[in-house]
């Protein structure tokens, strides 16, 4: 069984994995001899390539931590010892080794395995994740709980070098060093962004620094020198300087961690030996391992960003599969609409700058970053900083556009309120991944942005219905003097004609797109085609409201006066959403009007295809039509009862 594959070499059938087939739990893994582990890793890599090739899913990160995953479950007594994977993109090997091997064919499908660790799915998933940089805080909490319970269990966080760019990670490191908690943080450095210092010498020193002998000498020396503070300080400085010469760990040592590494994250014997030594140490430990994202699959090694996630692999052609769709979409994605608009806007206005928290490719800022490098700012995984950076730019005359996913903006909410809205600063938020996101599930679903935005004073909230509306409302928000937000979903639109000319739309004004009787559907966002399909069957009126805030009050009142039932439609939670804005306005005006609110229910929606989830929530055309017909029947029954009385 080979170590590195290409497309042509990916097993078309389930590979022969005799060792892996014996492993249904880590307890069985720990029965293997250390000499058998490299063979197990080869079988695991072959199985992972085959299974993800069948289903699609997160790819490169799991290949990169495969040996580390084997070593962790071999050395530590999971799940009693708590193992937390940051973000969770890399957790597929973990799932395979923890009793879910035969269910990998269902991953990210409705009713199947989640694409991320999920507490309700397995006892081995000790912490549910999806967003980055939470692992150290969670593991510190677990270590504190273990101390309270006088439990000897271990607590381990595995975090990538990208996730280490977030302030939350350093807040947790600082606190852990202060508490002197018994925990292990493993830095998975897969981009060489922290250090290239990997090789025989660094591996040797890592083994030395983790060894029992060295640490016993270290602790003994501290006891001897306690009575001589000057000598103690000199010894500490000497140790720091020595470590600084052979490793990049001085920062972590200053935070209170015992730094070990960097070591080769694909050297299984070294990983096992190092982890076994660390098990004997008390206090906060920091292990730096260097891995290669996509290890074992040549195209992913060459292009780790492009192979972060893939669809089903066709093993025949020697070419890269599409990362999101099996075939090219008939129309551009909403992210593409944004990317092109930002380039066009920057051409017209030299004050325009683009800001993103590590989502250059996802938000389609690649072209902008190349054409306007001096006006492009990727702040890494630091959403709070992204928002306040934009606020600072706006204070001094720039026109910042923050390209950010709906769920990521949640992490910068205080900055949105305190730093942007209170000061009424000229910042535009281009909110991607609004609404349900399908296979990524509830951790990434933009289900709440309308609700959490519309309660903030000063901000304009826009919900375009198609590609051209997205382009023009982005331009509207850019020209608006104050905070503004445009939300749009993942994926492609209905294929509307896109006007090259940028034209600001009237602020707070919707449009009627179909005239009908009795029922008026007030659409907020990209469910317009669904509304029109249902309206055809009902002969109902449809209005594309465009703005949640300011709401088109005149149009809302007209529709209420002319119809028996108002129906609000949005791909956002009903609680506090656009429908609530309509109801609040009518209540303020003393208008008594039957209203049916259609949107996402008051629960987290599990993963599955976007179309499946819309059907589940009653937001497909059939579901919308059925809900309206049920309400009309209830209204008719109520009127009949009143007539009898």
SULURSUL-V801685 format. One record per pair of residues at least 12 apart in sequence whose ideal C-beta (glycine too) atoms are under 7 Angstrom apart, sorted by the first residue. I is the first residue (numbers start at 1). J is the second residue. D is the distance in Angstrom with one decimal. If there is no record, write none. Layout:
# SULURSUL-V801685
i=I j=J d=D
i=I j=J d=D
This chain:
# SULURSUL-V801685
i=1 j=42 d=4.6
i=1 j=43 d=6.3
i=1 j=46 d=5.6
i=3 j=42 d=6.5
i=3 j=296 d=6.0
i=4 j=296 d=5.5
i=4 j=298 d=5.7
i=5 j=49 d=5.8
i=5 j=296 d=6.3
i=5 j=297 d=5.3
i=5 j=298 d=6.8
i=6 j=298 d=5.1
i=6 j=299 d=6.8
i=6 j=318 d=6.8
i=7 j=299 d=6.8
i=7 j=313 d=6.6
i=7 j=315 d=5.7
i=7 j=317 d=6.6
i=7 j=318 d=5.4
i=8 j=315 d=6.3
i=8 j=318 d=6.2
i=10 j=49 d=5.2
i=10 j=50 d=6.5
i=10 j=53 d=5.2
i=10 j=313 d=5.9
i=10 j=315 d=4.7
i=11 j=46 d=6.3
i=11 j=50 d=4.6
i=12 j=315 d=5.5
i=14 j=50 d=6.1
i=15 j=46 d=4.4
i=15 j=47 d=6.0
i=15 j=50 d=5.5
i=17 j=43 d=4.0
i=17 j=46 d=6.6
i=17 j=47 d=5.3
i=19 j=36 d=6.4
i=19 j=39 d=5.7
i=19 j=40 d=4.8
i=19 j=43 d=5.4
i=20 j=40 d=6.3
i=20 j=43 d=4.3
i=20 j=44 d=5.7
i=20 j=47 d=5.9
i=23 j=97 d=6.0
i=24 j=99 d=5.3
i=25 j=98 d=6.8
i=25 j=99 d=5.7
i=26 j=73 d=4.0
i=26 j=78 d=5.1
i=26 j=97 d=6.2
i=26 j=98 d=6.5
i=29 j=73 d=5.4
i=29 j=74 d=5.8
i=29 j=97 d=6.2
i=30 j=74 d=5.9
i=34 j=269 d=6.8
i=34 j=272 d=6.1
i=37 j=70 d=5.9
i=37 j=74 d=6.5
i=37 j=268 d=5.1
i=38 j=268 d=5.5
i=40 j=70 d=6.2
i=41 j=66 d=6.0
i=41 j=67 d=5.4
i=41 j=70 d=5.4
i=41 j=268 d=6.0
i=44 j=66 d=5.9
i=44 j=70 d=6.8
i=44 j=93 d=5.9
i=44 j=96 d=6.4
i=45 j=63 d=6.8
i=45 j=66 d=5.6
i=45 j=296 d=4.6
i=47 j=96 d=6.6
i=48 j=62 d=6.1
i=48 j=63 d=6.7
i=48 j=92 d=6.0
i=48 j=93 d=6.1
i=48 j=96 d=6.8
i=49 j=297 d=6.1
i=51 j=104 d=4.3
i=51 j=105 d=6.7
i=52 j=92 d=6.9
i=52 j=310 d=7.0
i=53 j=312 d=6.5
i=53 j=313 d=3.7
i=53 j=315 d=6.9
i=54 j=105 d=6.1
i=54 j=312 d=6.4
i=55 j=105 d=5.9
i=55 j=107 d=5.5
i=55 j=108 d=7.0
i=55 j=312 d=6.8
i=56 j=310 d=5.7
i=56 j=311 d=4.0
i=56 j=312 d=5.1
i=57 j=107 d=5.4
i=57 j=108 d=5.4
i=57 j=115 d=5.9
i=57 j=309 d=6.2
i=58 j=89 d=4.4
i=58 j=92 d=6.6
i=58 j=115 d=6.2
i=58 j=308 d=6.9
i=58 j=309 d=4.8
i=59 j=300 d=6.3
i=59 j=307 d=5.4
i=59 j=308 d=6.8
i=59 j=309 d=5.7
i=59 j=310 d=5.0
i=60 j=293 d=4.5
i=60 j=294 d=3.9
i=60 j=300 d=4.7
i=60 j=304 d=5.1
i=60 j=307 d=4.7
i=60 j=308 d=5.4
i=61 j=89 d=4.2
i=61 j=90 d=3.8
i=61 j=293 d=6.1
i=62 j=90 d=5.1
i=62 j=92 d=4.0
i=62 j=93 d=5.3
i=63 j=294 d=5.2
i=63 j=295 d=4.9
i=63 j=296 d=5.3
i=63 j=297 d=5.9
i=63 j=300 d=6.4
i=64 j=90 d=6.7
i=64 j=190 d=5.0
i=64 j=291 d=4.4
i=64 j=292 d=5.9
i=64 j=293 d=4.3
i=64 j=294 d=6.4
i=64 j=295 d=5.2
i=65 j=90 d=4.6
i=65 j=93 d=6.8
i=65 j=158 d=7.0
i=65 j=188 d=5.9
i=65 j=291 d=6.2
i=66 j=93 d=4.9
i=66 j=295 d=6.8
i=67 j=265 d=6.5
i=67 j=266 d=5.0
i=67 j=268 d=4.9
i=67 j=271 d=6.2
i=68 j=188 d=6.9
i=68 j=265 d=5.4
i=68 j=271 d=6.2
i=68 j=289 d=6.2
i=68 j=291 d=6.9
i=69 j=93 d=4.2
i=69 j=94 d=5.3
i=69 j=97 d=6.6
i=70 j=268 d=6.5
i=71 j=268 d=6.1
i=71 j=271 d=3.8
i=71 j=272 d=5.0
i=71 j=275 d=5.7
i=72 j=156 d=6.8
i=72 j=275 d=6.9
i=73 j=97 d=5.5
i=74 j=272 d=6.1
i=75 j=272 d=6.0
i=75 j=275 d=4.2
i=75 j=276 d=5.6
i=75 j=279 d=6.6
i=76 j=154 d=5.7
i=76 j=156 d=6.5
i=78 j=124 d=5.9
i=79 j=123 d=4.7
i=79 j=124 d=4.7
i=79 j=126 d=6.3
i=80 j=153 d=5.3
i=81 j=153 d=5.3
i=81 j=154 d=4.1
i=81 j=156 d=6.8
i=82 j=126 d=4.6
i=82 j=139 d=6.7
i=82 j=142 d=4.7
i=82 j=153 d=6.6
i=82 j=155 d=4.7
i=82 j=156 d=6.7
i=83 j=126 d=6.3
i=83 j=156 d=5.1
i=84 j=126 d=5.9
i=84 j=127 d=4.6
i=84 j=135 d=4.6
i=84 j=138 d=5.3
i=84 j=139 d=5.2
i=84 j=156 d=7.0
i=84 j=157 d=5.0
i=85 j=117 d=5.6
i=85 j=129 d=6.4
i=85 j=135 d=6.9
i=85 j=158 d=5.3
i=86 j=129 d=6.6
i=86 j=132 d=6.0
i=86 j=133 d=6.6
i=86 j=134 d=6.7
i=86 j=135 d=3.7
i=86 j=157 d=6.6
i=86 j=158 d=6.2
i=86 j=159 d=4.0
i=86 j=160 d=6.3
i=86 j=163 d=4.9
i=87 j=129 d=6.0
i=87 j=132 d=4.5
i=87 j=160 d=6.9
i=87 j=163 d=6.1
i=88 j=116 d=3.5
i=88 j=117 d=4.8
i=88 j=129 d=4.3
i=88 j=130 d=6.1
i=91 j=116 d=6.6
i=91 j=117 d=5.1
i=95 j=113 d=6.6
i=98 j=122 d=5.8
i=98 j=124 d=3.9
i=99 j=122 d=6.7
i=100 j=113 d=6.0
i=100 j=122 d=6.7
i=108 j=439 d=3.8
i=108 j=607 d=5.8
i=109 j=608 d=6.6
i=110 j=608 d=3.1
i=110 j=609 d=6.7
i=110 j=612 d=5.0
i=114 j=441 d=5.8
i=114 j=607 d=5.9
i=115 j=439 d=6.3
i=115 j=440 d=6.2
i=115 j=441 d=6.7
i=115 j=607 d=6.6
i=116 j=129 d=5.6
i=116 j=130 d=4.9
i=116 j=443 d=6.2
i=117 j=129 d=5.4
i=130 j=443 d=2.4
i=130 j=444 d=6.0
i=131 j=407 d=6.8
i=131 j=443 d=6.3
i=132 j=163 d=4.1
i=132 j=166 d=6.3
i=132 j=381 d=5.2
i=133 j=163 d=4.6
i=133 j=166 d=3.5
i=133 j=168 d=4.7
i=133 j=169 d=4.6
i=133 j=381 d=5.9
i=134 j=168 d=6.9
i=135 j=157 d=3.9
i=135 j=158 d=6.8
i=135 j=159 d=5.0
i=136 j=157 d=5.0
i=136 j=159 d=6.3
i=136 j=169 d=5.5
i=136 j=172 d=3.7
i=136 j=173 d=6.0
i=136 j=176 d=6.8
i=136 j=185 d=5.7
i=137 j=168 d=6.5
i=137 j=172 d=4.1
i=139 j=155 d=4.6
i=139 j=156 d=6.6
i=139 j=157 d=4.0
i=139 j=183 d=5.4
i=140 j=172 d=5.6
i=140 j=175 d=6.3
i=140 j=176 d=4.8
i=140 j=181 d=5.7
i=140 j=183 d=6.2
i=142 j=155 d=4.4
i=143 j=155 d=4.2
i=143 j=181 d=4.2
i=143 j=182 d=5.7
i=143 j=183 d=4.2
i=144 j=181 d=6.4
i=154 j=184 d=6.8
i=154 j=279 d=7.0
i=155 j=183 d=4.5
i=156 j=184 d=4.6
i=156 j=186 d=6.6
i=157 j=185 d=5.0
i=157 j=186 d=6.8
i=158 j=186 d=4.7
i=158 j=188 d=5.9
i=159 j=185 d=6.6
i=159 j=187 d=6.2
i=159 j=188 d=6.8
i=160 j=188 d=4.9
i=160 j=190 d=6.4
i=161 j=187 d=6.5
i=161 j=189 d=4.5
i=161 j=190 d=6.6
i=161 j=191 d=5.6
i=161 j=193 d=4.9
i=161 j=194 d=5.6
i=162 j=358 d=6.6
i=162 j=381 d=6.2
i=163 j=381 d=6.0
i=164 j=187 d=6.5
i=165 j=380 d=3.5
i=165 j=381 d=5.0
i=165 j=382 d=6.2
i=166 j=381 d=4.4
i=166 j=382 d=5.7
i=167 j=382 d=6.0
i=167 j=384 d=6.6
i=173 j=255 d=4.9
i=174 j=255 d=5.7
i=176 j=284 d=4.9
i=177 j=255 d=4.4
i=177 j=256 d=2.1
i=177 j=257 d=5.9
i=177 j=284 d=5.8
i=178 j=256 d=6.5
i=180 j=256 d=6.9
i=180 j=283 d=5.2
i=180 j=284 d=6.6
i=181 j=284 d=5.7
i=182 j=282 d=5.8
i=182 j=283 d=6.4
i=183 j=284 d=5.6
i=184 j=278 d=6.0
i=184 j=285 d=4.7
i=184 j=287 d=6.5
i=185 j=286 d=5.1
i=186 j=287 d=4.8
i=186 j=289 d=6.2
i=187 j=286 d=6.9
i=187 j=288 d=4.8
i=187 j=289 d=6.9
i=188 j=265 d=6.7
i=188 j=289 d=6.0
i=188 j=291 d=5.8
i=189 j=262 d=6.5
i=189 j=288 d=6.2
i=189 j=289 d=6.8
i=189 j=290 d=4.8
i=190 j=291 d=4.7
i=190 j=292 d=6.4
i=190 j=293 d=4.3
i=194 j=248 d=5.9
i=195 j=248 d=4.3
i=195 j=262 d=5.5
i=197 j=247 d=6.7
i=197 j=248 d=6.5
i=197 j=262 d=5.9
i=198 j=262 d=5.4
i=198 j=264 d=5.9
i=198 j=290 d=4.8
i=202 j=246 d=6.5
i=202 j=247 d=6.7
i=202 j=262 d=5.8
i=202 j=263 d=7.0
i=203 j=263 d=5.3
i=203 j=264 d=6.3
i=203 j=270 d=6.1
i=205 j=246 d=4.7
i=205 j=247 d=6.8
i=206 j=260 d=5.3
i=206 j=261 d=5.0
i=206 j=263 d=4.5
i=206 j=274 d=6.3
i=207 j=273 d=6.6
i=207 j=274 d=6.3
i=209 j=260 d=4.8
i=210 j=260 d=4.7
i=210 j=274 d=5.1
i=210 j=277 d=4.0
i=210 j=278 d=5.4
i=211 j=277 d=5.5
i=212 j=277 d=6.4
i=212 j=280 d=5.4
i=215 j=281 d=5.8
i=221 j=235 d=6.3
i=240 j=253 d=5.9
i=243 j=259 d=6.5
i=247 j=259 d=6.4
i=247 j=261 d=6.3
i=247 j=262 d=6.7
i=249 j=261 d=6.9
i=249 j=286 d=6.8
i=249 j=288 d=6.6
i=252 j=286 d=4.6
i=256 j=284 d=6.0
i=257 j=284 d=4.7
i=257 j=285 d=6.6
i=257 j=286 d=3.9
i=258 j=281 d=6.7
i=258 j=283 d=6.4
i=258 j=284 d=7.0
i=258 j=285 d=5.2
i=258 j=286 d=6.7
i=259 j=286 d=4.8
i=259 j=288 d=6.9
i=260 j=274 d=6.8
i=260 j=278 d=6.9
i=260 j=285 d=6.8
i=260 j=286 d=6.8
i=260 j=287 d=5.0
i=260 j=288 d=7.0
i=261 j=287 d=5.6
i=261 j=288 d=3.1
i=261 j=289 d=6.4
i=262 j=288 d=4.2
i=262 j=289 d=6.7
i=262 j=290 d=5.0
i=263 j=289 d=5.5
i=264 j=290 d=6.4
i=265 j=289 d=3.6
i=265 j=290 d=5.6
i=265 j=291 d=3.6
i=266 j=291 d=6.3
i=266 j=295 d=6.1
i=274 j=287 d=6.7
i=294 j=307 d=5.4
i=299 j=320 d=6.0
i=305 j=361 d=6.2
i=306 j=320 d=6.2
i=306 j=323 d=6.4
i=309 j=323 d=5.9
i=310 j=323 d=5.9
i=311 j=325 d=6.8
i=311 j=326 d=5.2
i=312 j=326 d=6.6
i=329 j=492 d=4.2
i=330 j=495 d=5.9
i=331 j=467 d=6.7
i=331 j=492 d=5.0
i=331 j=493 d=5.7
i=331 j=495 d=4.0
i=332 j=467 d=6.7
i=332 j=492 d=6.7
i=333 j=491 d=6.0
i=333 j=492 d=5.1
i=334 j=467 d=7.0
i=334 j=470 d=5.9
i=334 j=488 d=4.2
i=334 j=489 d=6.0
i=334 j=491 d=7.0
i=334 j=493 d=6.1
i=335 j=362 d=6.9
i=335 j=363 d=5.8
i=335 j=364 d=4.2
i=335 j=432 d=5.9
i=336 j=364 d=5.3
i=337 j=467 d=5.1
i=337 j=470 d=5.0
i=337 j=471 d=5.6
i=338 j=363 d=6.8
i=338 j=364 d=6.2
i=338 j=403 d=6.7
i=338 j=430 d=5.3
i=338 j=474 d=6.6
i=339 j=364 d=3.3
i=339 j=365 d=6.1
i=339 j=367 d=5.9
i=339 j=368 d=6.4
i=341 j=471 d=5.0
i=341 j=474 d=5.0
i=341 j=475 d=7.0
i=342 j=354 d=5.6
i=342 j=368 d=5.1
i=342 j=401 d=6.1
i=343 j=367 d=5.8
i=343 j=368 d=5.3
i=343 j=371 d=6.0
i=344 j=502 d=6.5
i=345 j=475 d=6.8
i=345 j=478 d=5.9
i=346 j=368 d=6.8
i=346 j=372 d=5.2
i=346 j=375 d=6.4
i=349 j=399 d=6.2
i=351 j=397 d=6.4
i=351 j=398 d=5.3
i=351 j=399 d=4.3
i=352 j=375 d=6.7
i=352 j=399 d=4.8
i=352 j=401 d=6.5
i=353 j=375 d=4.5
i=353 j=377 d=6.6
i=353 j=393 d=6.2
i=353 j=398 d=5.4
i=353 j=399 d=6.9
i=353 j=400 d=5.1
i=353 j=401 d=7.0
i=354 j=368 d=5.2
i=354 j=375 d=6.5
i=354 j=376 d=5.2
i=354 j=401 d=5.4
i=354 j=403 d=6.3
i=355 j=377 d=4.8
i=355 j=379 d=6.6
i=355 j=386 d=5.3
i=355 j=389 d=6.2
i=355 j=390 d=5.5
i=355 j=400 d=5.7
i=355 j=401 d=6.9
i=355 j=402 d=4.9
i=356 j=378 d=5.5
i=356 j=403 d=4.6
i=356 j=404 d=6.9
i=357 j=379 d=5.6
i=357 j=380 d=6.9
i=357 j=381 d=5.9
i=357 j=382 d=5.8
i=357 j=383 d=4.6
i=357 j=386 d=4.6
i=357 j=404 d=6.2
i=357 j=408 d=6.1
i=358 j=378 d=6.2
i=358 j=380 d=5.1
i=358 j=381 d=4.8
i=359 j=403 d=6.6
i=359 j=405 d=6.5
i=360 j=378 d=5.6
i=363 j=403 d=4.0
i=363 j=432 d=5.6
i=365 j=403 d=6.0
i=377 j=389 d=6.8
i=383 j=404 d=6.6
i=383 j=408 d=5.1
i=383 j=409 d=6.9
i=383 j=411 d=4.2
i=383 j=412 d=4.1
i=384 j=411 d=6.5
i=384 j=412 d=4.7
i=384 j=415 d=5.1
i=386 j=402 d=5.8
i=386 j=404 d=6.7
i=386 j=412 d=6.4
i=387 j=402 d=6.4
i=387 j=412 d=4.1
i=387 j=415 d=3.8
i=387 j=416 d=5.5
i=387 j=419 d=6.4
i=387 j=420 d=6.4
i=388 j=415 d=4.8
i=388 j=419 d=4.7
i=390 j=402 d=5.1
i=390 j=427 d=4.6
i=391 j=419 d=4.2
i=391 j=420 d=5.0
i=391 j=423 d=6.9
i=391 j=425 d=5.2
i=391 j=427 d=6.3
i=394 j=425 d=4.0
i=394 j=426 d=4.7
i=394 j=427 d=5.2
i=395 j=425 d=6.6
i=399 j=426 d=6.4
i=399 j=478 d=6.4
i=400 j=427 d=5.4
i=401 j=428 d=4.7
i=401 j=430 d=5.9
i=402 j=427 d=6.4
i=402 j=429 d=5.1
i=402 j=430 d=6.9
i=403 j=430 d=4.8
i=403 j=432 d=6.8
i=404 j=429 d=6.4
i=404 j=431 d=6.4
i=405 j=432 d=5.2
i=405 j=433 d=4.4
i=405 j=446 d=6.9
i=406 j=431 d=5.1
i=406 j=433 d=5.2
i=406 j=434 d=4.8
i=406 j=446 d=2.7
i=406 j=449 d=4.5
i=406 j=487 d=6.7
i=407 j=433 d=6.9
i=407 j=444 d=5.6
i=407 j=446 d=5.9
i=409 j=429 d=6.7
i=409 j=431 d=6.2
i=409 j=449 d=6.7
i=413 j=452 d=6.6
i=417 j=456 d=5.9
i=420 j=483 d=5.2
i=421 j=456 d=4.9
i=421 j=457 d=6.3
i=421 j=458 d=4.9
i=421 j=459 d=5.6
i=421 j=483 d=5.4
i=424 j=458 d=4.8
i=424 j=482 d=5.2
i=424 j=483 d=7.0
i=425 j=483 d=6.4
i=426 j=481 d=6.0
i=426 j=482 d=6.3
i=427 j=483 d=5.5
i=428 j=477 d=4.6
i=428 j=478 d=5.4
i=428 j=484 d=5.2
i=429 j=485 d=4.2
i=430 j=474 d=6.5
i=430 j=486 d=5.8
i=431 j=449 d=5.7
i=431 j=485 d=5.7
i=431 j=486 d=6.6
i=431 j=487 d=4.3
i=432 j=488 d=6.5
i=433 j=446 d=4.9
i=433 j=489 d=7.0
i=433 j=490 d=4.9
i=434 j=446 d=4.1
i=434 j=449 d=5.8
i=434 j=487 d=3.8
i=434 j=488 d=5.9
i=434 j=489 d=5.4
i=435 j=489 d=4.7
i=435 j=571 d=3.5
i=435 j=572 d=6.8
i=436 j=571 d=6.4
i=436 j=605 d=6.1
i=436 j=610 d=5.8
i=436 j=613 d=4.8
i=436 j=614 d=6.9
i=437 j=490 d=5.1
i=438 j=608 d=6.7
i=438 j=609 d=5.6
i=438 j=610 d=4.1
i=438 j=613 d=6.7
i=439 j=607 d=5.3
i=440 j=607 d=6.6
i=441 j=606 d=6.0
i=441 j=607 d=3.4
i=442 j=604 d=3.9
i=442 j=605 d=6.0
i=442 j=606 d=6.7
i=445 j=605 d=6.2
i=447 j=572 d=6.2
i=447 j=573 d=5.1
i=447 j=600 d=5.2
i=448 j=572 d=7.0
i=448 j=573 d=5.7
i=449 j=487 d=5.6
i=449 j=572 d=6.8
i=450 j=548 d=5.6
i=450 j=570 d=6.5
i=450 j=572 d=4.1
i=450 j=577 d=4.9
i=450 j=578 d=5.5
i=451 j=572 d=6.5
i=451 j=573 d=5.8
i=451 j=575 d=6.4
i=451 j=576 d=3.7
i=451 j=577 d=5.3
i=453 j=485 d=5.6
i=454 j=548 d=5.4
i=454 j=549 d=4.9
i=454 j=581 d=6.0
i=458 j=482 d=5.6
i=458 j=483 d=5.6
i=459 j=483 d=4.3
i=459 j=484 d=6.8
i=459 j=485 d=6.3
i=459 j=549 d=6.7
i=460 j=477 d=6.5
i=460 j=480 d=5.7
i=460 j=482 d=7.0
i=460 j=484 d=4.2
i=460 j=485 d=7.0
i=460 j=507 d=7.0
i=460 j=549 d=6.2
i=461 j=485 d=5.3
i=461 j=547 d=6.9
i=461 j=548 d=4.3
i=461 j=549 d=4.3
i=462 j=476 d=6.9
i=462 j=477 d=6.3
i=462 j=485 d=6.8
i=462 j=486 d=4.7
i=462 j=546 d=6.3
i=462 j=547 d=5.7
i=463 j=487 d=5.9
i=463 j=524 d=4.4
i=463 j=525 d=4.1
i=463 j=546 d=6.6
i=463 j=548 d=5.8
i=463 j=578 d=7.0
i=464 j=486 d=6.5
i=464 j=488 d=6.1
i=465 j=523 d=6.6
i=465 j=525 d=6.4
i=465 j=526 d=5.8
i=465 j=528 d=3.9
i=465 j=544 d=5.0
i=466 j=493 d=5.1
i=466 j=494 d=5.5
i=466 j=496 d=4.0
i=466 j=526 d=6.9
i=466 j=528 d=6.8
i=467 j=493 d=4.2
i=467 j=496 d=5.0
i=467 j=498 d=5.4
i=468 j=496 d=5.0
i=468 j=497 d=6.3
i=468 j=498 d=4.9
i=468 j=499 d=5.7
i=470 j=486 d=6.8
i=470 j=488 d=5.1
i=471 j=498 d=6.1
i=472 j=503 d=5.7
i=472 j=505 d=5.5
i=473 j=486 d=5.1
i=473 j=505 d=6.3
i=473 j=546 d=6.8
i=474 j=486 d=5.2
i=475 j=502 d=4.3
i=475 j=503 d=6.8
i=475 j=504 d=5.7
i=476 j=504 d=4.6
i=476 j=505 d=4.9
i=476 j=507 d=7.0
i=479 j=504 d=5.0
i=480 j=507 d=6.8
i=489 j=526 d=5.5
i=491 j=610 d=6.9
i=493 j=526 d=6.9
i=494 j=529 d=5.6
i=505 j=546 d=6.9
i=507 j=550 d=6.9
i=508 j=547 d=5.0
i=508 j=550 d=3.7
i=508 j=551 d=6.9
i=508 j=552 d=5.7
i=509 j=552 d=5.4
i=510 j=543 d=5.4
i=510 j=544 d=5.9
i=510 j=545 d=4.1
i=510 j=546 d=4.9
i=510 j=547 d=6.7
i=510 j=552 d=4.2
i=510 j=555 d=5.0
i=511 j=543 d=6.9
i=511 j=544 d=5.3
i=511 j=546 d=6.9
i=512 j=541 d=6.9
i=512 j=543 d=5.3
i=513 j=542 d=5.1
i=513 j=543 d=6.9
i=513 j=544 d=5.2
i=514 j=532 d=6.1
i=514 j=535 d=5.4
i=514 j=541 d=6.1
i=514 j=542 d=4.1
i=515 j=541 d=5.6
i=516 j=535 d=5.9
i=516 j=538 d=6.9
i=516 j=539 d=4.6
i=516 j=540 d=4.2
i=516 j=541 d=4.3
i=517 j=539 d=5.6
i=518 j=563 d=5.9
i=518 j=564 d=4.9
i=518 j=565 d=6.7
i=519 j=538 d=5.5
i=519 j=540 d=3.9
i=519 j=541 d=7.0
i=519 j=563 d=6.0
i=519 j=565 d=4.9
i=519 j=567 d=6.3
i=519 j=628 d=6.2
i=520 j=540 d=6.6
i=520 j=541 d=4.2
i=520 j=543 d=6.5
i=520 j=559 d=4.2
i=520 j=563 d=4.2
i=520 j=566 d=5.4
i=520 j=567 d=7.0
i=521 j=534 d=6.9
i=521 j=535 d=5.8
i=521 j=540 d=5.7
i=521 j=541 d=7.0
i=521 j=542 d=4.9
i=521 j=567 d=4.7
i=521 j=569 d=5.8
i=522 j=543 d=5.3
i=522 j=545 d=5.4
i=522 j=559 d=6.7
i=522 j=566 d=6.2
i=522 j=567 d=6.8
i=522 j=568 d=4.9
i=522 j=569 d=6.9
i=522 j=582 d=6.2
i=523 j=542 d=6.3
i=523 j=543 d=6.7
i=523 j=544 d=5.4
i=523 j=545 d=6.3
i=523 j=569 d=4.9
i=524 j=545 d=5.2
i=524 j=548 d=6.0
i=524 j=569 d=6.7
i=524 j=570 d=4.3
i=524 j=578 d=4.0
i=525 j=570 d=5.7
i=525 j=571 d=5.6
i=526 j=571 d=6.9
i=527 j=569 d=5.3
i=527 j=571 d=5.9
i=527 j=619 d=6.4
i=528 j=544 d=5.6
i=530 j=619 d=6.8
i=530 j=620 d=6.4
i=530 j=621 d=5.0
i=530 j=624 d=5.8
i=531 j=569 d=5.4
i=531 j=624 d=6.9
i=533 j=621 d=3.9
i=534 j=621 d=5.3
i=534 j=624 d=4.3
i=534 j=625 d=4.3
i=534 j=628 d=6.6
i=537 j=625 d=5.5
i=538 j=625 d=6.9
i=538 j=628 d=6.3
i=541 j=559 d=6.7
i=541 j=563 d=6.4
i=543 j=555 d=6.1
i=543 j=559 d=6.2
i=548 j=578 d=4.7
i=548 j=581 d=5.9
i=549 j=581 d=6.9
i=551 j=581 d=5.2
i=551 j=582 d=6.9
i=551 j=585 d=5.9
i=553 j=585 d=5.8
i=556 j=582 d=5.9
i=556 j=585 d=5.9
i=560 j=586 d=6.2
i=560 j=591 d=5.6
i=560 j=593 d=4.7
i=564 j=594 d=6.8
i=565 j=594 d=5.0
i=565 j=596 d=6.4
i=565 j=631 d=6.4
i=565 j=632 d=6.7
i=565 j=635 d=6.8
i=566 j=582 d=6.8
i=566 j=593 d=5.9
i=566 j=595 d=4.8
i=567 j=596 d=4.6
i=567 j=598 d=6.3
i=567 j=628 d=5.8
i=568 j=582 d=5.3
i=568 j=595 d=6.7
i=568 j=597 d=5.2
i=568 j=598 d=6.6
i=569 j=598 d=4.9
i=569 j=624 d=6.7
i=570 j=599 d=4.6
i=571 j=599 d=6.9
i=571 j=600 d=6.8
i=571 j=619 d=6.6
i=572 j=599 d=5.6
i=572 j=600 d=6.2
i=573 j=599 d=6.3
i=573 j=600 d=4.7
i=573 j=602 d=6.7
i=574 j=597 d=4.9
i=574 j=599 d=4.1
i=574 j=600 d=6.6
i=574 j=601 d=7.0
i=574 j=602 d=7.0
i=575 j=602 d=5.6
i=577 j=599 d=5.5
i=579 j=597 d=3.7
i=579 j=599 d=6.3
i=582 j=595 d=6.7
i=583 j=595 d=5.6
i=594 j=635 d=6.2
i=596 j=627 d=6.6
i=596 j=628 d=6.5
i=596 j=631 d=4.8
i=598 j=618 d=6.9
i=598 j=619 d=6.6
i=598 j=624 d=6.1
i=598 j=627 d=6.0
i=600 j=617 d=5.7
i=601 j=617 d=6.2
i=605 j=617 d=6.6
